[in-house]
Amino acid sequence: MTIITIKRANVLYFLEVFRTLVIRAIADFNKSRSYYKTVQEMYKLPPSLLKDVGLSRSNIRSKVYENTHGGRQEQP
């Protein structure tokens, strides 16, 4: 009886961990998709409009990353 209860607890724990990993993976995927879509749209803007908002083409990616991921991008 206790072996079955322990196995059931292990299965439930595994399912909860798996569920958490899937939720995180989906959230990361959505952040990544949002990042790339925003970067594409920003590169379509004319330089004069970028200048008006205080950006240049060279810092679009870092600013979008800060906005979508909530922090600075680490340099490799």
PDB file of N, CA, C, O and CB in Angstrom:
ATOM      1  N   MET A   1       0.815  -1.196   0.000  1.00  0.00           N
ATOM      2  CA  MET A   1       0.000   0.000   0.000  1.00  0.00           C
ATOM      3  C   MET A   1       0.857   1.257   0.000  1.00  0.00           C
ATOM      4  O   MET A   1       0.595   2.182  -0.769  1.00  0.00           O
ATOM      5  CB  MET A   1      -0.926   0.000   1.195  1.00  0.00           C
ATOM      6  N   THR A   2       1.876   1.305   0.851  1.00  0.00           N
ATOM      7  CA  THR A   2       2.706   2.505   0.901  1.00  0.00           C
ATOM      8  C   THR A   2       3.570   2.648  -0.339  1.00  0.00           C
ATOM      9  O   THR A   2       3.885   3.767  -0.744  1.00  0.00           O
ATOM     10  CB  THR A   2       3.582   2.484   2.135  1.00  0.00           C
ATOM     11  N   ILE A   3       3.958   1.535  -0.948  1.00  0.00           N
ATOM     12  CA  ILE A   3       4.759   1.614  -2.178  1.00  0.00           C
ATOM     13  C   ILE A   3       3.942   2.255  -3.286  1.00  0.00           C
ATOM     14  O   ILE A   3       4.457   3.079  -4.041  1.00  0.00           O
ATOM     15  CB  ILE A   3       5.246   0.209  -2.613  1.00  0.00           C
ATOM     16  N   ILE A   4       2.680   1.885  -3.389  1.00  0.00           N
ATOM     17  CA  ILE A   4       1.811   2.478  -4.405  1.00  0.00           C
ATOM     18  C   ILE A   4       1.631   3.963  -4.129  1.00  0.00           C
ATOM     19  O   ILE A   4       1.630   4.761  -5.067  1.00  0.00           O
ATOM     20  CB  ILE A   4       0.440   1.765  -4.443  1.00  0.00           C
ATOM     21  N   THR A   5       1.480   4.348  -2.892  1.00  0.00           N
ATOM     22  CA  THR A   5       1.316   5.752  -2.528  1.00  0.00           C
ATOM     23  C   THR A   5       2.575   6.540  -2.867  1.00  0.00           C
ATOM     24  O   THR A   5       2.487   7.659  -3.374  1.00  0.00           O
ATOM     25  CB  THR A   5       0.986   5.889  -1.033  1.00  0.00           C
ATOM     26  N   ILE A   6       3.747   5.968  -2.593  1.00  0.00           N
ATOM     27  CA  ILE A   6       5.011   6.634  -2.927  1.00  0.00           C
ATOM     28  C   ILE A   6       5.155   6.771  -4.433  1.00  0.00           C
ATOM     29  O   ILE A   6       5.560   7.827  -4.917  1.00  0.00           O
ATOM     30  CB  ILE A   6       6.210   5.857  -2.347  1.00  0.00           C
ATOM     31  N   LYS A   7       4.834   5.735  -5.176  1.00  0.00           N
ATOM     32  CA  LYS A   7       4.920   5.802  -6.642  1.00  0.00           C
ATOM     33  C   LYS A   7       3.955   6.849  -7.191  1.00  0.00           C
ATOM     34  O   LYS A   7       4.296   7.606  -8.100  1.00  0.00           O
ATOM     35  CB  LYS A   7       4.617   4.423  -7.267  1.00  0.00           C
ATOM     36  N   ARG A   8       2.760   6.881  -6.633  1.00  0.00           N
ATOM     37  CA  ARG A   8       1.782   7.873  -7.076  1.00  0.00           C
ATOM     38  C   ARG A   8       2.282   9.283  -6.791  1.00  0.00           C
ATOM     39  O   ARG A   8       2.122  10.178  -7.620  1.00  0.00           O
ATOM     40  CB  ARG A   8       0.427   7.641  -6.389  1.00  0.00           C
ATOM     41  N   ALA A   9       2.889   9.487  -5.614  1.00  0.00           N
ATOM     42  CA  ALA A   9       3.436  10.802  -5.261  1.00  0.00           C
ATOM     43  C   ALA A   9       4.563  11.188  -6.227  1.00  0.00           C
ATOM     44  O   ALA A   9       4.656  12.342  -6.645  1.00  0.00           O
ATOM     45  CB  ALA A   9       3.955  10.801  -3.798  1.00  0.00           C
ATOM     46  N   ASN A  10       5.413  10.225  -6.576  1.00  0.00           N
ATOM     47  CA  ASN A  10       6.489  10.498  -7.523  1.00  0.00           C
ATOM     48  C   ASN A  10       5.945  10.866  -8.896  1.00  0.00           C
ATOM     49  O   ASN A  10       6.458  11.775  -9.548  1.00  0.00           O
ATOM     50  CB  ASN A  10       7.409   9.295  -7.636  1.00  0.00           C
ATOM     51  N   VAL A  11       4.912  10.165  -9.333  1.00  0.00           N
ATOM     52  CA  VAL A  11       4.304  10.466 -10.632  1.00  0.00           C
ATOM     53  C   VAL A  11       3.678  11.851 -10.612  1.00  0.00           C
ATOM     54  O   VAL A  11       3.831  12.622 -11.560  1.00  0.00           O
ATOM     55  CB  VAL A  11       3.244   9.406 -11.000  1.00  0.00           C
ATOM     56  N   LEU A  12       2.980  12.163  -9.542  1.00  0.00           N
ATOM     57  CA  LEU A  12       2.358  13.488  -9.442  1.00  0.00           C
ATOM     58  C   LEU A  12       3.410  14.588  -9.407  1.00  0.00           C
ATOM     59  O   LEU A  12       3.227  15.641 -10.018  1.00  0.00           O
ATOM     60  CB  LEU A  12       1.472  13.571  -8.192  1.00  0.00           C
ATOM     61  N   TYR A  13       4.507  14.354  -8.699  1.00  0.00           N
ATOM     62  CA  TYR A  13       5.596  15.329  -8.661  1.00  0.00           C
ATOM     63  C   TYR A  13       6.197  15.508 -10.056  1.00  0.00           C
ATOM     64  O   TYR A  13       6.434  16.633 -10.496  1.00  0.00           O
ATOM     65  CB  TYR A  13       6.688  14.887  -7.657  1.00  0.00           C
ATOM     66  N   PHE A  14       6.441  14.387 -10.752  1.00  0.00           N
ATOM     67  CA  PHE A  14       6.979  14.451 -12.104  1.00  0.00           C
ATOM     68  C   PHE A  14       6.053  15.236 -13.027  1.00  0.00           C
ATOM     69  O   PHE A  14       6.509  16.064 -13.816  1.00  0.00           O
ATOM     70  CB  PHE A  14       7.201  13.043 -12.652  1.00  0.00           C
ATOM     71  N   LEU A  15       4.761  14.974 -12.927  1.00  0.00           N
ATOM     72  CA  LEU A  15       3.800  15.684 -13.786  1.00  0.00           C
ATOM     73  C   LEU A  15       3.799  17.179 -13.494  1.00  0.00           C
ATOM     74  O   LEU A  15       3.699  17.990 -14.415  1.00  0.00           O
ATOM     75  CB  LEU A  15       2.385  15.114 -13.593  1.00  0.00           C
ATOM     76  N   GLU A  16       3.908  17.548 -12.235  1.00  0.00           N
ATOM     77  CA  GLU A  16       3.938  18.969 -11.871  1.00  0.00           C
ATOM     78  C   GLU A  16       5.210  19.637 -12.398  1.00  0.00           C
ATOM     79  O   GLU A  16       5.159  20.760 -12.901  1.00  0.00           O
ATOM     80  CB  GLU A  16       3.845  19.135 -10.338  1.00  0.00           C
ATOM     81  N   VAL A  17       6.347  18.953 -12.284  1.00  0.00           N
ATOM     82  CA  VAL A  17       7.604  19.488 -12.813  1.00  0.00           C
ATOM     83  C   VAL A  17       7.520  19.613 -14.332  1.00  0.00           C
ATOM     84  O   VAL A  17       7.942  20.621 -14.898  1.00  0.00           O
ATOM     85  CB  VAL A  17       8.798  18.587 -12.410  1.00  0.00           C
ATOM     86  N   PHE A  18       6.982  18.600 -14.986  1.00  0.00           N
ATOM     87  CA  PHE A  18       6.829  18.625 -16.442  1.00  0.00           C
ATOM     88  C   PHE A  18       5.916  19.769 -16.870  1.00  0.00           C
ATOM     89  O   PHE A  18       6.205  20.470 -17.840  1.00  0.00           O
ATOM     90  CB  PHE A  18       6.270  17.283 -16.949  1.00  0.00           C
ATOM     91  N   ARG A  19       4.820  19.957 -16.149  1.00  0.00           N
ATOM     92  CA  ARG A  19       3.883  21.039 -16.454  1.00  0.00           C
ATOM     93  C   ARG A  19       4.577  22.397 -16.339  1.00  0.00           C
ATOM     94  O   ARG A  19       4.398  23.267 -17.192  1.00  0.00           O
ATOM     95  CB  ARG A  19       2.663  20.978 -15.510  1.00  0.00           C
ATOM     96  N   THR A  20       5.366  22.572 -15.281  1.00  0.00           N
ATOM     97  CA  THR A  20       6.092  23.826 -15.071  1.00  0.00           C
ATOM     98  C   THR A  20       7.079  24.074 -16.210  1.00  0.00           C
ATOM     99  O   THR A  20       7.192  25.199 -16.697  1.00  0.00           O
ATOM    100  CB  THR A  20       6.833  23.800 -13.720  1.00  0.00           C
ATOM    101  N   LEU A  21       7.795  23.030 -16.636  1.00  0.00           N
ATOM    102  CA  LEU A  21       8.751  23.173 -17.736  1.00  0.00           C
ATOM    103  C   LEU A  21       8.057  23.547 -19.039  1.00  0.00           C
ATOM    104  O   LEU A  21       8.561  24.373 -19.800  1.00  0.00           O
ATOM    105  CB  LEU A  21       9.538  21.882 -17.921  1.00  0.00           C
ATOM    106  N   VAL A  22       6.915  22.946 -19.296  1.00  0.00           N
ATOM    107  CA  VAL A  22       6.168  23.263 -20.518  1.00  0.00           C
ATOM    108  C   VAL A  22       5.684  24.706 -20.488  1.00  0.00           C
ATOM    109  O   VAL A  22       5.773  25.409 -21.495  1.00  0.00           O
ATOM    110  CB  VAL A  22       4.971  22.305 -20.689  1.00  0.00           C
ATOM    111  N   ILE A  23       5.182  25.149 -19.360  1.00  0.00           N
ATOM    112  CA  ILE A  23       4.714  26.535 -19.232  1.00  0.00           C
ATOM    113  C   ILE A  23       5.864  27.515 -19.461  1.00  0.00           C
ATOM    114  O   ILE A  23       5.699  28.524 -20.146  1.00  0.00           O
ATOM    115  CB  ILE A  23       4.086  26.769 -17.840  1.00  0.00           C
ATOM    116  N   ARG A  24       7.034  27.212 -18.880  1.00  0.00           N
ATOM    117  CA  ARG A  24       8.201  28.083 -19.085  1.00  0.00           C
ATOM    118  C   ARG A  24       8.650  28.088 -20.537  1.00  0.00           C
ATOM    119  O   ARG A  24       9.012  29.133 -21.077  1.00  0.00           O
ATOM    120  CB  ARG A  24       9.358  27.641 -18.193  1.00  0.00           C
ATOM    121  N   ALA A  25       8.626  26.913 -21.172  1.00  0.00           N
ATOM    122  CA  ALA A  25       9.038  26.830 -22.580  1.00  0.00           C
ATOM    123  C   ALA A  25       8.102  27.645 -23.466  1.00  0.00           C
ATOM    124  O   ALA A  25       8.557  28.328 -24.384  1.00  0.00           O
ATOM    125  CB  ALA A  25       9.065  25.362 -23.050  1.00  0.00           C
ATOM    126  N   ILE A  26       6.823  27.579 -23.203  1.00  0.00           N
ATOM    127  CA  ILE A  26       5.857  28.357 -23.983  1.00  0.00           C
ATOM    128  C   ILE A  26       6.079  29.852 -23.754  1.00  0.00           C
ATOM    129  O   ILE A  26       6.033  30.637 -24.701  1.00  0.00           O
ATOM    130  CB  ILE A  26       4.405  27.961 -23.606  1.00  0.00           C
ATOM    131  N   ALA A  27       6.316  30.246 -22.514  1.00  0.00           N
ATOM    132  CA  ALA A  27       6.558  31.663 -22.213  1.00  0.00           C
ATOM    133  C   ALA A  27       7.831  32.146 -22.909  1.00  0.00           C
ATOM    134  O   ALA A  27       7.855  33.240 -23.472  1.00  0.00           O
ATOM    135  CB  ALA A  27       6.665  31.885 -20.684  1.00  0.00           C
ATOM    136  N   ASP A  28       8.883  31.335 -22.872  1.00  0.00           N
ATOM    137  CA  ASP A  28      10.136  31.706 -23.545  1.00  0.00           C
ATOM    138  C   ASP A  28       9.943  31.806 -25.049  1.00  0.00           C
ATOM    139  O   ASP A  28      10.484  32.707 -25.690  1.00  0.00           O
ATOM    140  CB  ASP A  28      11.238  30.688 -23.229  1.00  0.00           C
ATOM    141  N   PHE A  29       9.170  30.880 -25.614  1.00  0.00           N
ATOM    142  CA  PHE A  29       8.892  30.917 -27.048  1.00  0.00           C
ATOM    143  C   PHE A  29       8.144  32.193 -27.410  1.00  0.00           C
ATOM    144  O   PHE A  29       8.466  32.845 -28.403  1.00  0.00           O
ATOM    145  CB  PHE A  29       8.079  29.682 -27.477  1.00  0.00           C
ATOM    146  N   ASN A  30       7.152  32.547 -26.610  1.00  0.00           N
ATOM    147  CA  ASN A  30       6.373  33.755 -26.882  1.00  0.00           C
ATOM    148  C   ASN A  30       7.228  35.019 -26.762  1.00  0.00           C
ATOM    149  O   ASN A  30       7.077  35.947 -27.557  1.00  0.00           O
ATOM    150  CB  ASN A  30       5.184  33.839 -25.925  1.00  0.00           C
ATOM    151  N   LYS A  31       8.127  35.059 -25.770  1.00  0.00           N
ATOM    152  CA  LYS A  31       9.039  36.195 -25.646  1.00  0.00           C
ATOM    153  C   LYS A  31       9.940  36.299 -26.866  1.00  0.00           C
ATOM    154  O   LYS A  31      10.153  37.383 -27.409  1.00  0.00           O
ATOM    155  CB  LYS A  31       9.885  36.072 -24.375  1.00  0.00           C
ATOM    156  N   SER A  32      10.464  35.156 -27.287  1.00  0.00           N
ATOM    157  CA  SER A  32      11.373  35.136 -28.430  1.00  0.00           C
ATOM    158  C   SER A  32      10.647  35.590 -29.696  1.00  0.00           C
ATOM    159  O   SER A  32      11.181  36.379 -30.475  1.00  0.00           O
ATOM    160  CB  SER A  32      11.965  33.726 -28.626  1.00  0.00           C
ATOM    161  N   ARG A  33       9.453  35.098 -29.891  1.00  0.00           N
ATOM    162  CA  ARG A  33       8.676  35.487 -31.073  1.00  0.00           C
ATOM    163  C   ARG A  33       8.360  36.977 -31.054  1.00  0.00           C
ATOM    164  O   ARG A  33       8.448  37.652 -32.080  1.00  0.00           O
ATOM    165  CB  ARG A  33       7.374  34.677 -31.152  1.00  0.00           C
ATOM    166  N   SER A  34       7.995  37.483 -29.888  1.00  0.00           N
ATOM    167  CA  SER A  34       7.717  38.908 -29.746  1.00  0.00           C
ATOM    168  C   SER A  34       8.961  39.731 -30.042  1.00  0.00           C
ATOM    169  O   SER A  34       8.881  40.755 -30.721  1.00  0.00           O
ATOM    170  CB  SER A  34       7.200  39.216 -28.338  1.00  0.00           C
ATOM    171  N   TYR A  35      10.115  39.290 -29.537  1.00  0.00           N
ATOM    172  CA  TYR A  35      11.388  39.976 -29.770  1.00  0.00           C
ATOM    173  C   TYR A  35      11.669  40.091 -31.272  1.00  0.00           C
ATOM    174  O   TYR A  35      11.937  41.182 -31.774  1.00  0.00           O
ATOM    175  CB  TYR A  35      12.544  39.228 -29.063  1.00  0.00           C
ATOM    176  N   TYR A  36      11.606  38.963 -31.985  1.00  0.00           N
ATOM    177  CA  TYR A  36      11.947  38.980 -33.410  1.00  0.00           C
ATOM    178  C   TYR A  36      10.951  39.780 -34.237  1.00  0.00           C
ATOM    179  O   TYR A  36      11.344  40.463 -35.182  1.00  0.00           O
ATOM    180  CB  TYR A  36      12.023  37.566 -33.941  1.00  0.00           C
ATOM    181  N   LYS A  37       9.670  39.705 -33.896  1.00  0.00           N
ATOM    182  CA  LYS A  37       8.675  40.493 -34.626  1.00  0.00           C
ATOM    183  C   LYS A  37       8.894  41.985 -34.406  1.00  0.00           C
ATOM    184  O   LYS A  37       8.785  42.779 -35.341  1.00  0.00           O
ATOM    185  CB  LYS A  37       7.256  40.098 -34.194  1.00  0.00           C
ATOM    186  N   THR A  38       9.204  42.364 -33.169  1.00  0.00           N
ATOM    187  CA  THR A  38       9.429  43.776 -32.856  1.00  0.00           C
ATOM    188  C   THR A  38      10.683  44.296 -33.546  1.00  0.00           C
ATOM    189  O   THR A  38      10.684  45.407 -34.076  1.00  0.00           O
ATOM    190  CB  THR A  38       9.543  43.979 -31.341  1.00  0.00           C
ATOM    191  N   VAL A  39      11.755  43.498 -33.545  1.00  0.00           N
ATOM    192  CA  VAL A  39      12.989  43.903 -34.227  1.00  0.00           C
ATOM    193  C   VAL A  39      12.720  44.105 -35.715  1.00  0.00           C
ATOM    194  O   VAL A  39      13.173  45.092 -36.295  1.00  0.00           O
ATOM    195  CB  VAL A  39      14.105  42.847 -34.019  1.00  0.00           C
ATOM    196  N   GLN A  40      11.993  43.189 -36.335  1.00  0.00           N
ATOM    197  CA  GLN A  40      11.672  43.334 -37.761  1.00  0.00           C
ATOM    198  C   GLN A  40      10.904  44.619 -38.028  1.00  0.00           C
ATOM    199  O   GLN A  40      11.199  45.334 -38.986  1.00  0.00           O
ATOM    200  CB  GLN A  40      10.859  42.135 -38.251  1.00  0.00           C
ATOM    201  N   GLU A  41       9.924  44.913 -37.187  1.00  0.00           N
ATOM    202  CA  GLU A  41       9.144  46.132 -37.375  1.00  0.00           C
ATOM    203  C   GLU A  41       9.985  47.384 -37.164  1.00  0.00           C
ATOM    204  O   GLU A  41       9.832  48.366 -37.889  1.00  0.00           O
ATOM    205  CB  GLU A  41       7.959  46.144 -36.429  1.00  0.00           C
ATOM    206  N   MET A  42      10.868  47.351 -36.177  1.00  0.00           N
ATOM    207  CA  MET A  42      11.716  48.521 -35.909  1.00  0.00           C
ATOM    208  C   MET A  42      12.679  48.790 -37.060  1.00  0.00           C
ATOM    209  O   MET A  42      12.948  49.946 -37.385  1.00  0.00           O
ATOM    210  CB  MET A  42      12.504  48.321 -34.610  1.00  0.00           C
ATOM    211  N   TYR A  43      13.200  47.728 -37.680  1.00  0.00           N
ATOM    212  CA  TYR A  43      14.113  47.924 -38.806  1.00  0.00           C
ATOM    213  C   TYR A  43      13.398  48.500 -40.031  1.00  0.00           C
ATOM    214  O   TYR A  43      14.048  49.041 -40.926  1.00  0.00           O
ATOM    215  CB  TYR A  43      14.780  46.603 -39.170  1.00  0.00           C
ATOM    216  N   LYS A  44      12.081  48.390 -40.078  1.00  0.00           N
ATOM    217  CA  LYS A  44      11.320  48.954 -41.192  1.00  0.00           C
ATOM    218  C   LYS A  44      11.115  50.461 -41.045  1.00  0.00           C
ATOM    219  O   LYS A  44      10.776  51.132 -42.019  1.00  0.00           O
ATOM    220  CB  LYS A  44       9.972  48.263 -41.303  1.00  0.00           C
ATOM    221  N   LEU A  45      11.315  50.997 -39.851  1.00  0.00           N
ATOM    222  CA  LEU A  45      11.094  52.425 -39.616  1.00  0.00           C
ATOM    223  C   LEU A  45      12.188  53.259 -40.271  1.00  0.00           C
ATOM    224  O   LEU A  45      13.340  52.831 -40.349  1.00  0.00           O
ATOM    225  CB  LEU A  45      11.036  52.719 -38.111  1.00  0.00           C
ATOM    226  N   PRO A  46      11.830  54.439 -40.737  1.00  0.00           N
ATOM    227  CA  PRO A  46      12.836  55.324 -41.335  1.00  0.00           C
ATOM    228  C   PRO A  46      13.775  55.893 -40.262  1.00  0.00           C
ATOM    229  O   PRO A  46      13.380  56.032 -39.104  1.00  0.00           O
ATOM    230  CB  PRO A  46      12.149  56.476 -42.104  1.00  0.00           C
ATOM    231  N   PRO A  47      15.004  56.217 -40.643  1.00  0.00           N
ATOM    232  CA  PRO A  47      15.980  56.740 -39.676  1.00  0.00           C
ATOM    233  C   PRO A  47      15.506  57.991 -38.935  1.00  0.00           C
ATOM    234  O   PRO A  47      15.826  58.181 -37.762  1.00  0.00           O
ATOM    235  CB  PRO A  47      17.270  57.050 -40.383  1.00  0.00           C
ATOM    236  N   SER A  48      14.741  58.843 -39.626  1.00  0.00           N
ATOM    237  CA  SER A  48      14.273  60.076 -38.975  1.00  0.00           C
ATOM    238  C   SER A  48      13.334  59.766 -37.808  1.00  0.00           C
ATOM    239  O   SER A  48      13.396  60.428 -36.772  1.00  0.00           O
ATOM    240  CB  SER A  48      13.559  60.981 -39.995  1.00  0.00           C
ATOM    241  N   LEU A  49      12.471  58.770 -37.967  1.00  0.00           N
ATOM    242  CA  LEU A  49      11.561  58.398 -36.887  1.00  0.00           C
ATOM    243  C   LEU A  49      12.324  57.751 -35.732  1.00  0.00           C
ATOM    244  O   LEU A  49      12.022  58.010 -34.566  1.00  0.00           O
ATOM    245  CB  LEU A  49      10.477  57.443 -37.407  1.00  0.00           C
ATOM    246  N   LEU A  50      13.304  56.916 -36.049  1.00  0.00           N
ATOM    247  CA  LEU A  50      14.140  56.318 -35.009  1.00  0.00           C
ATOM    248  C   LEU A  50      14.862  57.401 -34.216  1.00  0.00           C
ATOM    249  O   LEU A  50      14.968  57.323 -32.992  1.00  0.00           O
ATOM    250  CB  LEU A  50      15.157  55.342 -35.626  1.00  0.00           C
ATOM    251  N   LYS A  51      15.356  58.408 -34.925  1.00  0.00           N
ATOM    252  CA  LYS A  51      16.063  59.491 -34.260  1.00  0.00           C
ATOM    253  C   LYS A  51      15.119  60.258 -33.326  1.00  0.00           C
ATOM    254  O   LYS A  51      15.513  60.672 -32.236  1.00  0.00           O
ATOM    255  CB  LYS A  51      16.683  60.442 -35.300  1.00  0.00           C
ATOM    256  N   ASP A  52      13.874  60.440 -33.766  1.00  0.00           N
ATOM    257  CA  ASP A  52      12.880  61.144 -32.951  1.00  0.00           C
ATOM    258  C   ASP A  52      12.626  60.443 -31.614  1.00  0.00           C
ATOM    259  O   ASP A  52      12.367  61.101 -30.606  1.00  0.00           O
ATOM    260  CB  ASP A  52      11.572  61.270 -33.722  1.00  0.00           C
ATOM    261  N   VAL A  53      12.698  59.121 -31.604  1.00  0.00           N
ATOM    262  CA  VAL A  53      12.455  58.378 -30.358  1.00  0.00           C
ATOM    263  C   VAL A  53      13.751  58.040 -29.631  1.00  0.00           C
ATOM    264  O   VAL A  53      13.735  57.338 -28.620  1.00  0.00           O
ATOM    265  CB  VAL A  53      11.687  57.096 -30.653  1.00  0.00           C
ATOM    266  N   GLY A  54      14.870  58.540 -30.145  1.00  0.00           N
ATOM    267  CA  GLY A  54      16.143  58.374 -29.457  1.00  0.00           C
ATOM    268  C   GLY A  54      16.851  57.060 -29.716  1.00  0.00           C
ATOM    269  O   GLY A  54      17.621  56.592 -28.877  1.00  0.00           O
ATOM    270  N   LEU A  55      16.596  56.461 -30.871  1.00  0.00           N
ATOM    271  CA  LEU A  55      17.233  55.193 -31.221  1.00  0.00           C
ATOM    272  C   LEU A  55      18.040  55.327 -32.501  1.00  0.00           C
ATOM    273  O   LEU A  55      17.820  56.226 -33.312  1.00  0.00           O
ATOM    274  CB  LEU A  55      16.186  54.090 -31.373  1.00  0.00           C
ATOM    275  N   SER A  56      18.978  54.408 -32.656  1.00  0.00           N
ATOM    276  CA  SER A  56      19.656  54.270 -33.938  1.00  0.00           C
ATOM    277  C   SER A  56      19.566  52.791 -34.318  1.00  0.00           C
ATOM    278  O   SER A  56      19.255  51.950 -33.475  1.00  0.00           O
ATOM    279  CB  SER A  56      21.164  54.775 -33.870  1.00  0.00           C
ATOM    280  N   ARG A  57      19.832  52.482 -35.558  1.00  0.00           N
ATOM    281  CA  ARG A  57      19.747  51.086 -35.998  1.00  0.00           C
ATOM    282  C   ARG A  57      20.687  50.180 -35.201  1.00  0.00           C
ATOM    283  O   ARG A  57      20.403  48.997 -35.014  1.00  0.00           O
ATOM    284  CB  ARG A  57      20.070  50.985 -37.489  1.00  0.00           C
ATOM    285  N   SER A  58      21.785  50.728 -34.743  1.00  0.00           N
ATOM    286  CA  SER A  58      22.772  49.907 -34.044  1.00  0.00           C
ATOM    287  C   SER A  58      22.319  49.453 -32.651  1.00  0.00           C
ATOM    288  O   SER A  58      22.854  48.483 -32.115  1.00  0.00           O
ATOM    289  CB  SER A  58      24.058  50.671 -33.923  1.00  0.00           C
ATOM    290  N   ASN A  59      21.349  50.139 -32.069  1.00  0.00           N
ATOM    291  CA  ASN A  59      20.917  49.711 -30.731  1.00  0.00           C
ATOM    292  C   ASN A  59      19.471  49.217 -30.671  1.00  0.00           C
ATOM    293  O   ASN A  59      18.904  49.097 -29.585  1.00  0.00           O
ATOM    294  CB  ASN A  59      21.082  50.847 -29.768  1.00  0.00           C
ATOM    295  N   ILE A  60      18.878  48.933 -31.815  1.00  0.00           N
ATOM    296  CA  ILE A  60      17.499  48.427 -31.840  1.00  0.00           C
ATOM    297  C   ILE A  60      17.406  47.098 -31.094  1.00  0.00           C
ATOM    298  O   ILE A  60      16.552  46.927 -30.224  1.00  0.00           O
ATOM    299  CB  ILE A  60      17.003  48.258 -33.299  1.00  0.00           C
ATOM    300  N   ARG A  61      18.280  46.168 -31.434  1.00  0.00           N
ATOM    301  CA  ARG A  61      18.200  44.836 -30.834  1.00  0.00           C
ATOM    302  C   ARG A  61      18.338  44.871 -29.306  1.00  0.00           C
ATOM    303  O   ARG A  61      17.593  44.198 -28.594  1.00  0.00           O
ATOM    304  CB  ARG A  61      19.280  43.940 -31.425  1.00  0.00           C
ATOM    305  N   SER A  62      19.288  45.654 -28.817  1.00  0.00           N
ATOM    306  CA  SER A  62      19.483  45.680 -27.367  1.00  0.00           C
ATOM    307  C   SER A  62      18.300  46.330 -26.653  1.00  0.00           C
ATOM    308  O   SER A  62      17.891  45.868 -25.587  1.00  0.00           O
ATOM    309  CB  SER A  62      20.770  46.424 -27.023  1.00  0.00           C
ATOM    310  N   LYS A  63      17.754  47.390 -27.226  1.00  0.00           N
ATOM    311  CA  LYS A  63      16.605  48.051 -26.595  1.00  0.00           C
ATOM    312  C   LYS A  63      15.365  47.156 -26.618  1.00  0.00           C
ATOM    313  O   LYS A  63      14.612  47.106 -25.646  1.00  0.00           O
ATOM    314  CB  LYS A  63      16.303  49.382 -27.300  1.00  0.00           C
ATOM    315  N   VAL A  64      15.160  46.455 -27.728  1.00  0.00           N
ATOM    316  CA  VAL A  64      14.012  45.547 -27.805  1.00  0.00           C
ATOM    317  C   VAL A  64      14.193  44.390 -26.827  1.00  0.00           C
ATOM    318  O   VAL A  64      13.234  43.961 -26.184  1.00  0.00           O
ATOM    319  CB  VAL A  64      13.833  45.011 -29.249  1.00  0.00           C
ATOM    320  N   TYR A  65      15.419  43.885 -26.714  1.00  0.00           N
ATOM    321  CA  TYR A  65      15.683  42.801 -25.766  1.00  0.00           C
ATOM    322  C   TYR A  65      15.382  43.245 -24.335  1.00  0.00           C
ATOM    323  O   TYR A  65      14.743  42.517 -23.576  1.00  0.00           O
ATOM    324  CB  TYR A  65      17.145  42.333 -25.879  1.00  0.00           C
ATOM    325  N   GLU A  66      15.841  44.431 -23.976  1.00  0.00           N
ATOM    326  CA  GLU A  66      15.566  44.955 -22.637  1.00  0.00           C
ATOM    327  C   GLU A  66      14.061  45.041 -22.390  1.00  0.00           C
ATOM    328  O   GLU A  66      13.585  44.736 -21.296  1.00  0.00           O
ATOM    329  CB  GLU A  66      16.214  46.341 -22.456  1.00  0.00           C
ATOM    330  N   ASN A  67      13.325  45.453 -23.404  1.00  0.00           N
ATOM    331  CA  ASN A  67      11.886  45.617 -23.268  1.00  0.00           C
ATOM    332  C   ASN A  67      11.168  44.272 -23.160  1.00  0.00           C
ATOM    333  O   ASN A  67      10.273  44.121 -22.328  1.00  0.00           O
ATOM    334  CB  ASN A  67      11.340  46.404 -24.446  1.00  0.00           C
ATOM    335  N   THR A  68      11.542  43.296 -23.985  1.00  0.00           N
ATOM    336  CA  THR A  68      10.816  42.028 -23.993  1.00  0.00           C
ATOM    337  C   THR A  68      11.269  41.070 -22.901  1.00  0.00           C
ATOM    338  O   THR A  68      10.470  40.269 -22.414  1.00  0.00           O
ATOM    339  CB  THR A  68      10.970  41.366 -25.328  1.00  0.00           C
ATOM    340  N   HIS A  69      12.544  41.139 -22.507  1.00  0.00           N
ATOM    341  CA  HIS A  69      13.063  40.191 -21.527  1.00  0.00           C
ATOM    342  C   HIS A  69      13.320  40.823 -20.161  1.00  0.00           C
ATOM    343  O   HIS A  69      13.665  40.118 -19.213  1.00  0.00           O
ATOM    344  CB  HIS A  69      14.335  39.578 -22.042  1.00  0.00           C
ATOM    345  N   GLY A  70      13.160  42.111 -20.051  1.00  0.00           N
ATOM    346  CA  GLY A  70      13.277  42.756 -18.760  1.00  0.00           C
ATOM    347  C   GLY A  70      14.693  42.940 -18.253  1.00  0.00           C
ATOM    348  O   GLY A  70      14.897  43.030 -17.042  1.00  0.00           O
ATOM    349  N   GLY A  71      15.653  42.998 -19.116  1.00  0.00           N
ATOM    350  CA  GLY A  71      17.025  43.209 -18.673  1.00  0.00           C
ATOM    351  C   GLY A  71      17.965  43.328 -19.863  1.00  0.00           C
ATOM    352  O   GLY A  71      17.541  43.261 -21.017  1.00  0.00           O
ATOM    353  N   ARG A  72      19.226  43.502 -19.568  1.00  0.00           N
ATOM    354  CA  ARG A  72      20.214  43.646 -20.624  1.00  0.00           C
ATOM    355  C   ARG A  72      20.619  42.293 -21.194  1.00  0.00           C
ATOM    356  O   ARG A  72      20.649  41.286 -20.487  1.00  0.00           O
ATOM    357  CB  ARG A  72      21.436  44.380 -20.103  1.00  0.00           C
ATOM    358  N   GLN A  73      20.925  42.293 -22.469  1.00  0.00           N
ATOM    359  CA  GLN A  73      21.383  41.089 -23.143  1.00  0.00           C
ATOM    360  C   GLN A  73      22.848  40.831 -22.793  1.00  0.00           C
ATOM    361  O   GLN A  73      23.683  41.733 -22.867  1.00  0.00           O
ATOM    362  CB  GLN A  73      21.198  41.213 -24.674  1.00  0.00           C
ATOM    363  N   GLU A  74      23.147  39.594 -22.415  1.00  0.00           N
ATOM    364  CA  GLU A  74      24.527  39.253 -22.068  1.00  0.00           C
ATOM    365  C   GLU A  74      25.354  39.103 -23.328  1.00  0.00           C
ATOM    366  O   GLU A  74      24.909  38.511 -24.312  1.00  0.00           O
ATOM    367  CB  GLU A  74      24.583  37.959 -21.232  1.00  0.00           C
ATOM    368  N   GLN A  75      26.557  39.643 -23.290  1.00  0.00           N
ATOM    369  CA  GLN A  75      27.475  39.553 -24.415  1.00  0.00           C
ATOM    370  C   GLN A  75      28.233  38.221 -24.329  1.00  0.00           C
ATOM    371  O   GLN A  75      28.714  37.857 -23.255  1.00  0.00           O
ATOM    372  CB  GLN A  75      28.465  40.766 -24.429  1.00  0.00           C
ATOM    373  N   PRO A  76      28.347  37.484 -25.459  1.00  0.00           N
ATOM    374  CA  PRO A  76      29.085  36.201 -25.420  1.00  0.00           C
ATOM    375  C   PRO A  76      30.573  36.389 -25.258  1.00  0.00           C
ATOM    376  O   PRO A  76      31.317  35.409 -25.209  1.00  0.00           O
ATOM    377  CB  PRO A  76      28.827  35.408 -26.678  1.00  0.00           C
TER     378      PRO A  76
END
